[in-house]
């Protein structure tokens, strides 16, 4: 086979390098105990590399070099980070000395920032220089990026994911290359030098201030998200609506937004006659914009692609979109290894790789269905092709992380994507014009507000359609089937083959629904599950065919209870009837919160009943001190 998806092998060497690299990385991560296996894999890979090179099979030699490189990276990257060995938080007293490198959230009573400097922890022999995500309540003064600070407080490693519905702090902060999470008790400013990071904060605050005056709070949160990459103020209801319609990507600073901005900049640089100056101005503007948005991974990836493509066009270099996309993803991972754990980077990368691989085959296939006699039909066909080509790879990842698979995303994106392109341009114009005339800027703001309300209405109508989306663990199962069907049908070489494959796929749907029974339902308790939490241990047992017994054992006596949102949400999703038994304040608080979501039978255990229960269920074990996750399913 000399071609892959219409590309000659020689046209996309970096795509195969990327695939081989990821295969090596994933293999090592899937193995429970790497140990000597990495050496075995290295020896096998080196043998194949040498043999392939001597036989002049340069493609395979190149592929296995990349695979070996990926395997080594899989071992090196986790080794650069400390990991909490327990499923509960372990807090230490700390003293930190360094500088603020980024302000995340700021209000009158709280500020969150990223700190980089020396971290002193009593349990460690010497200080180490690392990045820390710091939460500081009731700040006495304004803090900005670049400020040299010292602070005392408590520090912990990111929390491991224990419950299936729980936010994975460990992977999230790994993607941001942040090692610790701290709560500062007292922050002292050592110095406040004026630097570009300070100026960046002023620009970001200025944009947020303008958007807050031009738009209401809900619309302002979306404008801040698409202009600055700050999604912290977007309401959960809005996030959920866009996720169910399959348009959540428009709320993030993604390739769509960088593409629109790049197009506007490309038109602007037309005023210059020299293509060298055009290219330098283009790069400079994108670099400044990425700096202002704090180098969001998806924005950086899209900007690098735009720069490489413009360079190839200006300087008459041959390129293929798939090779450029692969080069950007590969180089991003090599120079910033922790990006591979970033969900936004994963989604952005898979989306552009999907478009690069499958857009042309799908678009050519749709030409037989949708005529190209008008610009409107061309746009409709192109939009559908982009949505299907991106979703073919991206849908399983979204279902894996967010437990949602949208069946109407290609329809929603057909309307939402062009509307959000106008929203982005309108928001930029409103912010810029407000510096000169707030009255004129307000008209642009009214237009943007109308577009956002229209988008919400479109999403609400589409989501209200029966079977418009699938949620829960089973969504991953269906998304994989969808991806297979899309690639299977649209890769057909002729109409006859396409029709037969379509018929086969349609016939498989009822069989798939009837026979497909996922075995990974997260909220079904078959025998026993034990989840250690910060304040208690939750033990779940199959009491009868349709009833689950839950024992919530406090870890400490008379503690001030904190709301464990994830545990309450997990218990609320269990499909069976529940019997909740508690023995302390944290358990009582959890039961009270759960009572707001569902009914259950409640038992408050006396000390004697507690001892009898633990003797029966946990012989020779003090249940509140269990720190290992036990799952006997």
C-alpha positions in Angstrom: 0.0 0.0 0.0 1.6 3.2 -1.2 -1.1 5.6 0.1 -2.9 6.3 3.4 -6.2 8.2 3.2 -5.1 9.7 -0.1 -1.7 10.7 1.2 1.6 9.1 0.0 3.7 7.8 2.8 6.5 10.3 2.0 4.0 13.2 2.4 3.2 12.4 6.1 6.3 11.0 7.8 5.5 13.0 11.0 2.0 11.5 11.2 3.5 8.0 11.4 6.1 9.3 13.9 3.4 10.7 16.1 1.3 7.5 15.9 4.3 5.3 16.8 5.3 7.6 19.6 1.8 7.5 21.1 1.6 3.7 20.8 4.8 3.4 22.8 3.6 5.9 25.3 0.2 4.1 25.7 1.7 0.6 26.0 3.9 1.6 28.9 1.0 3.4 30.6 -1.3 0.4 30.3 1.2 -2.1 31.8 0.6 -2.3 35.6 4.3 -2.8 36.4 6.8 -1.6 33.8 10.0 -2.7 35.6 12.2 -4.7 33.3 9.6 -4.7 30.5 10.8 -1.3 29.3 14.3 -2.8 28.8 12.8 -5.8 26.9 10.8 -3.4 24.7 13.9 -1.3 24.2 16.0 -4.3 23.1 13.2 -5.5 20.7 12.7 -2.1 19.3 16.5 -1.5 18.8 16.8 -4.9 17.1 14.0 -4.1 14.7 15.4 -0.6 14.0 18.8 -2.0 13.1 17.4 -4.9 11.1 15.0 -2.6 9.2 17.8 -0.1 8.5 20.1 -2.7 7.1 17.3 -4.1 4.9 16.7 -0.5 3.7 13.2 -0.6 5.2 13.6 3.0 6.4 9.9 3.5 7.1 9.8 0.7 9.7 13.1 1.8 11.2 11.7 5.4 11.6 8.5 4.1 13.1 10.2 1.9 15.7 12.5 4.8 16.7 9.4 6.9 17.4 7.8 4.0 19.3 11.0 3.6 21.5 11.0 7.4 22.0 7.4 7.2 23.2 8.1 4.4 25.6 11.0 6.2 27.2 8.9 9.3 27.5 6.2 7.3 29.3 8.7 6.3 31.9 10.5 9.7 32.2 7.5 12.0 32.4 5.8 10.5 35.6 9.2 10.2 37.2 9.5 14.0 37.2 6.5 14.4 39.4 5.7 13.5 43.0 2.5 11.4 43.4 0.3 11.0 46.4 0.4 7.3 47.3 -2.9 7.5 49.1 -6.5 8.2 47.9 -6.9 10.8 50.7 -5.4 14.3 51.0 -2.1 14.5 53.0 -1.6 18.2 54.0 1.7 19.6 55.2 2.7 23.0 56.6 4.7 25.0 54.2 6.7 28.1 53.6 7.1 29.3 49.9 9.4 31.9 48.5 9.2 32.9 44.8 7.0 34.8 42.3 3.5 34.7 40.9 3.5 33.7 37.3 -0.2 33.7 36.6 -3.4 35.1 38.2 -6.3 32.6 37.7 -9.3 34.0 39.6 -9.7 37.3 41.5 -12.6 38.6 43.6 -13.0 40.8 46.7 -12.6 37.8 49.0 -10.5 35.4 47.2 -7.6 35.1 44.7 -6.2 32.0 43.0 -2.7 32.2 41.4 0.1 30.0 40.1 3.3 30.4 42.1 6.8 29.3 41.1 9.7 29.2 43.5 11.2 27.4 46.5 8.8 25.2 48.5 9.7 24.3 52.1 8.0 21.3 53.6 9.1 19.9 57.0 8.7 16.3 55.8 11.2 16.9 53.0 14.9 17.4 53.8 15.5 20.3 51.5 13.5 22.9 49.5 12.6 22.3 45.9 11.6 24.7 43.1 8.2 23.9 41.7 4.9 25.3 40.5 2.1 25.6 43.0 -1.6 26.4 42.6 -2.4 28.8 45.5 -5.7 29.7 47.0 -5.7 32.8 49.1 -8.9 34.0 50.9 -9.5 37.5 52.1 -6.5 39.1 50.4 -5.3 42.3 51.9 -3.9 43.8 48.7 -3.9 43.3 44.9 -1.6 40.7 43.6 -0.3 40.5 40.0 1.9 38.3 37.9 5.5 39.0 38.4 5.2 39.9 42.1 7.8 38.4 44.4 6.0 36.9 47.4 6.4 34.8 50.5 3.6 32.9 52.2 2.9 30.4 54.9 0.1 27.9 54.7 -0.8 24.3 54.0 0.1 22.4 50.9 -0.9 19.0 49.4 -0.4 16.9 46.3 -3.2 16.8 43.8 -5.9 14.3 44.8 -6.2 10.9 43.1 -9.4 10.0 41.5 -11.3 7.4 43.6 -14.9 7.7 42.7 -15.9 7.2 39.0 -17.7 10.6 38.9 -14.8 12.4 40.6 -12.7 15.2 39.1 -9.2 13.8 38.4 -7.0 16.5 40.1 -3.8 14.5 39.5 -4.1 14.4 35.7 -5.6 17.9 35.4 -2.7 19.6 37.3 -0.2 17.3 35.5 -1.4 18.8 32.3 -0.7 22.3 33.6 2.7 21.1 35.0 1.6 22.1 38.5 2.9 19.9 41.3 1.2 21.2 44.5 -2.0 22.8 45.7 -1.7 25.2 48.6 -3.9 27.3 50.8 -2.1 30.4 51.9 -2.7 31.8 55.4 -0.5 34.9 55.1 1.0 36.4 51.9 3.8 39.0 52.1 4.9 40.9 49.0 8.7 41.1 48.7 8.7 43.3 45.6 6.4 44.4 42.8 8.5 44.9 39.7 6.8 46.3 36.6 7.2 43.6 33.9 5.3 42.2 30.9 3.4 39.7 33.1 2.1 42.6 35.3 1.1 44.4 32.1 -0.6 41.3 30.8 -2.7 41.1 34.0 -3.7 44.7 33.5 -4.8 44.0 30.0 -6.8 41.0 31.0 -8.5 42.9 33.9 -9.3 45.7 31.5 -10.9 43.3 29.0 -12.9 41.7 31.8 -14.0 45.1 33.1 -15.2 46.2 29.6 -17.1 42.9 29.0 -18.7 43.2 32.4 -20.0 46.7 31.5 -21.1 45.8 27.9 -22.8 42.4 28.7 -24.8 40.9 31.6 -23.0 38.3 33.8 -23.9 35.2 31.8 -22.9 36.7 28.4 -19.8 38.3 29.9 -18.6 34.9 31.2 -18.8 33.5 27.6 -17.1 36.5 26.1 -14.2 36.1 28.6 -14.0 32.4 27.8 -13.7 32.9 24.0 -11.4 36.0 24.2 -9.2 35.2 27.1 -9.7 31.4 27.8 -11.2 32.1 31.2 -14.1 29.7 31.6 -14.3 29.9 35.4 -17.5 32.1 35.4 -19.5 30.0 33.0 -22.5 28.5 34.8 -22.8 24.7 35.0 -26.2 24.9 33.2 -24.6 26.6 30.2 -21.7 24.1 30.2 -24.2 21.2 30.3 -26.4 22.6 27.5 -23.4 23.0 25.1 -22.0 19.6 26.1 -25.3 17.8 25.4 -25.6 19.5 22.0 -22.0 18.6 21.1 -20.9 22.3 20.8 -18.9 22.7 24.0 -15.8 23.3 22.0 -17.0 26.8 21.1 -16.8 27.8 24.8 -13.1 27.1 24.9 -10.3 29.0 23.3 -9.8 26.4 20.5 -8.8 26.1 16.9 -12.1 27.7 15.8 -11.3 31.0 17.6 -7.7 31.1 16.5 -8.8 30.3 13.0 -11.2 33.3 13.0 -8.5 35.6 14.6 -5.9 34.4 12.1 -8.3 35.2 9.2 -8.9 38.7 10.6 -5.1 39.2 11.0 -4.4 37.8 7.5 -6.8 40.4 6.0 -5.1 43.1 8.1 -1.6 42.3 7.0 -2.7 42.8 3.4 -1.8 46.5 3.9 1.9 45.5 3.8 3.5 44.8 0.4 6.5 42.7 1.5 5.6 39.1 2.4 8.5 38.9 4.9 6.9 41.8 6.8 3.5 40.2 6.5 4.7 37.0 8.0 6.6 38.6 10.8 3.6 40.8 11.7 1.3 37.7 11.6 3.6 35.8 13.9 4.0 38.8 16.3 0.2 39.4 16.6 -0.5 35.7 17.3 2.3 35.6 19.8 1.0 38.6 21.6 -2.5 37.2 21.6 -1.3 33.9 23.0 0.7 35.7 25.7 -2.4 37.6 26.7 -4.4 34.4 26.9 -1.6 32.8 29.0 -0.7 30.3 26.2 -3.7 28.0 26.4 -2.6 24.6 25.0 -5.3 24.4 22.3 -4.7 28.0 21.2 -0.9 27.5 21.0 -1.5 24.4 18.9 -3.8 26.2 16.5 -1.5 29.2 16.3 1.5 27.1 15.4 -0.5 25.4 12.7 -1.5 28.8 11.2 2.1 30.1 11.3 3.5 26.9 9.7 0.8 27.0 6.9 1.3 30.7 6.2 5.1 30.1 6.1 4.7 27.3 3.6 2.5 29.5 1.4 4.6 32.6 1.5 7.9 30.8 1.0 6.5 28.2 -1.5 7.1 25.1 0.6 5.1 21.9 -0.1 3.0 20.7 2.8 0.0 18.5 3.7 -2.4 19.5 6.5 -2.0 16.1 8.2 1.8 16.4 8.3 1.6 19.9 9.7 -0.9 18.9 12.3 1.2 15.9 13.3 4.3 18.1 13.5 2.7 20.6 15.8 1.3 17.9 18.1 4.5 16.0 18.2 6.7 19.1 18.9 4.3 20.3 21.5 4.6 17.0 23.4 8.4 16.9 23.1 9.0 20.4 24.4 6.2 20.3 27.0 5.8 16.6 28.0 3.1 17.2 30.6 0.8 18.5 27.8 0.0 14.9 27.0 -2.1 14.8 30.2 -4.0 18.1 29.3 -7.6 17.2 28.3 -8.0 20.4 26.3 -4.8 19.6 24.4 -5.9 16.1 23.8 -9.3 17.2 22.4 -7.8 20.0 20.3 -5.1 17.7 18.8 -7.5 14.8 18.0 -10.0 17.3 16.4 -7.4 18.7 14.0 -6.0 15.2 13.3 -9.5 13.9 12.5 -10.2 16.8 10.2 -6.8 16.4 8.5 -7.4 12.6 7.9 -11.1 12.4 7.1 -12.3 15.7 5.8 -11.4 15.1 2.1 -12.9 11.5 2.0 -16.1 12.6 3.8 -16.4 15.8 1.7 -16.0 13.9 -1.5 -18.5 11.3 -0.4 -21.0 14.1 0.4 -20.6 15.6 -3.0 -22.7 12.7 -4.3 -25.5 13.7 -2.0 -25.3 17.5 -1.6 -24.8 19.5 -4.8 -22.1 22.1 -5.1 -24.1 24.4 -7.4 -24.4 27.1 -4.7 -22.2 28.6 -2.1 -24.8 27.8 0.6 -24.8 24.1 -0.2 -21.0 24.1 -0.4 -20.9 25.6 3.1 -23.4 23.0 4.4 -21.5 20.2 2.9 -18.2 21.5 4.3 -19.6 22.1 7.8 -21.0 18.5 7.9 -17.7 17.1 6.7 -15.7 19.0 9.3 -18.1 17.9 12.1 -18.1 14.3 11.1 -14.3 14.1 10.5 -13.5 15.7 13.9 -16.1 13.6 15.7 -14.9 10.4 14.2 -11.9 10.6 16.5 -13.0 13.0 19.2 -16.4 11.5 20.2 -14.9 8.5 22.2 -12.6 10.9 24.1 -15.5 13.2 25.0 -17.6 10.3 26.1 -14.7 8.9 28.2 -14.2 12.2 30.0 -17.6 13.7 30.2 -19.9 10.6 29.9 -21.9 12.3 27.0 -22.4 11.4 23.4 -24.3 13.9 21.3 -26.3 12.5 18.3 -27.2 15.9 17.0 -23.8 17.6 17.1 -23.5 17.8 13.3 -26.8 19.7 13.1 -25.9 21.9 16.1 -22.5 22.8 14.8 -24.0 23.7 11.4 -25.6 26.6 13.1 -23.6 27.3 16.2 -20.1 27.5 14.6 -20.8 30.3 12.2 -22.8 32.2 14.9 -19.9 31.9 17.3 -17.5 33.2 14.6 -19.7 36.3 14.5 -19.8 36.4 18.3 -16.0 36.4 18.5 -15.6 39.2 15.9 -18.4 41.2 17.4 -17.0 40.8 20.9 -13.5 41.9 19.8 -15.0 45.0 18.0 -17.1 45.9 21.0 -14.1 45.7 23.4 -11.9 47.7 21.0 -14.5 50.4 20.1 -15.4 50.8 23.8 -12.0 52.5 24.3 -13.2 55.3 22.0 -17.0 55.3 22.3 -19.0 53.2 24.8 -22.3 54.1 23.0 -21.2 52.7 19.7 -19.6 49.6 21.4 -22.9 48.9 23.1 -24.6 48.4 19.7 -22.1 45.7 18.9 -22.7 44.2 22.4 -26.5 44.1 21.7 -25.8 42.2 18.5 -23.5 39.7 20.3 -26.1 39.3 23.1 -28.8 38.5 20.5 -26.5 35.9 18.8 -25.7 34.2 22.1 -29.4 34.1 23.0 -30.1 32.6 19.6 -27.4 30.0 20.1 -28.9 29.0 23.5 -32.3 28.7 21.9 -31.0 26.5 19.1 -29.2 24.2 21.5 -32.2 24.0 23.8 -34.5 23.0 20.9 -32.0 20.4 19.6 -31.3 18.9 23.1 -35.1 18.6 23.8 -35.5 16.2 20.8 -35.9 12.6 22.1 -32.7 10.5 21.9 -30.7 13.6 20.9 -27.9 12.5 23.2 -26.7 9.5 25.3 -25.3 10.0 28.8 -23.6 7.8 31.3 -21.0 5.1 31.0 -22.8 3.6 28.0 -22.0 6.7 26.0 -18.5 5.5 25.4 -19.8 2.3 24.0 -22.0 4.1 21.5 -19.5 6.7 20.6 -17.0 3.9 19.5 -19.7 2.4 17.3 -20.4 5.8 15.8 -16.7 6.4 15.1 -16.3 3.0 13.5 -19.4 3.5 11.3 -18.4 7.0 10.1 -14.9 5.8 9.1 -16.3 2.6 7.6 -18.9 4.3 5.4 -17.1 7.5 4.4 -13.9 5.7 3.4 -15.8 3.9 0.6 -14.1 4.2 -2.7 -17.3 4.2 -4.8 -21.0 4.8 -4.4 -21.9 1.1 -4.6 -19.5 0.2 -1.8 -20.8 3.2 0.3 -24.4 2.0 -0.1 -23.6 -1.5 1.0 -21.6 -0.3 4.0 -24.4 2.0 5.0 -26.9 -0.8 4.9 -24.6 -3.1 6.9 -24.1 -0.3 9.5 -27.9 0.4 9.7 -28.6 -3.4 10.2 -26.0 -3.5 13.0 -27.7 -0.8 15.0 -30.6 -2.9 16.4 -28.3 -5.8 16.9 -25.8 -3.5 18.7 -28.6 -2.1 20.9 -29.9 -5.6 21.8 -26.7 -7.4 22.4 -24.4 -4.6 23.6 -24.4 -4.8 27.4 -21.5 -2.7 28.8 -19.8 -4.4 31.7 -18.3 -1.2 33.2 -21.4 0.5 34.7 -19.8 2.6 37.4 -22.8 2.9 39.7 -23.8 -0.7 40.1 -22.7 -2.4 43.3 -22.3 -6.2 42.7 -20.7 -7.2 45.9 -18.6 -4.8 47.9 -17.0 -1.4 47.3 -14.9 0.7 49.7 -14.0 4.3 49.1 -11.7 6.1 51.5 -12.5 9.8 51.7 -10.9 12.7 53.5 -13.3 12.7 56.5 -14.9 9.2 56.3 -14.8 5.8 54.7 -17.8 4.8 52.5 -18.4 1.1 52.4 -21.0 -0.3 50.0 -22.5 -3.8 50.2 -25.1 -5.7 48.2 -27.8 -6.2 50.9 -30.4 -7.8 48.6 -31.3 -8.0 45.0 -32.5 -4.4 44.8 -31.0 -2.8 47.9 -27.5 -1.5 48.7 -26.3 -1.0 52.3 -23.9 2.0 52.8 -21.8 2.4 55.9 -20.3 5.8 56.4 -17.6 5.6 59.0 -16.0 8.9 60.2 -12.2 8.9 60.2 -12.0 11.2 63.2 -14.4 11.9 66.1 -16.3 15.2 66.5 -14.8 16.7 63.3 -16.3 19.7 61.6 -18.0 18.2 58.5 -17.3 19.4 55.0 -19.5 18.7 52.0 -18.2 15.8 49.9 -19.9 16.7 46.7 -18.6 13.7 44.7 -19.6 11.1 47.3 -23.1 12.6 47.5 -23.4 12.6 43.8 -22.1 9.1 43.5 -24.6 7.8 46.1 -27.5 9.7 44.4 -26.7 7.9 41.1 -26.9 4.3 42.5 -29.9 2.8 40.8 -30.9 0.6 43.8 -32.7 1.4 47.1 -30.3 2.5 49.8 -29.8 1.9 53.5 -27.5 4.5 54.9 -25.8 3.8 58.3 -23.6 6.6 59.9 -21.5 6.9 63.1 -20.4 10.5 63.2 -20.7 14.2 62.0 -19.3 13.7 58.5 -21.6 10.7 57.8 -24.6 12.7 59.2 -23.7 15.6 57.0 -23.4 13.4 53.9 -26.8 11.8 54.6 -28.4 15.2 55.0 -27.0 16.4 51.6 -28.0 13.1 50.0 -31.6 13.5 51.3 -31.9 16.6 49.1 -31.4 14.3 46.0 -33.1 11.0 46.8 -34.9 8.9 49.3 -33.3 6.2 51.5 -33.6 4.4 54.8 -31.5 6.1 57.5 -29.7 4.5 60.5 -27.6 6.3 63.1 -25.4 3.7 64.8 -24.7 3.6 68.5 -21.1 2.8 69.5 -22.1 -0.8 70.4 -23.9 -1.3 67.1 -21.0 0.1 65.2 -18.6 -2.4 66.9 -20.8 -5.3 66.0 -21.2 -4.1 62.4 -17.5 -3.7 61.9 -16.7 -7.0 63.6 -19.1 -8.7 61.1 -18.1 -6.8 57.9 -14.4 -6.0 58.7 -12.9 -8.6 61.0 -9.6 -7.5 62.5 -9.8 -4.1 60.8 -10.4 -0.6 62.0 -12.5 0.6 59.1 -12.0 4.3 59.5 -8.3 3.9 59.0 -8.6 2.0 55.7 -6.5 3.9 53.1 -6.4 1.4 50.2 -9.2 1.3 47.7 -10.8 -2.1 47.9 -13.1 -3.3 45.2 -14.0 -7.0 45.2 -16.3 -6.8 42.2 
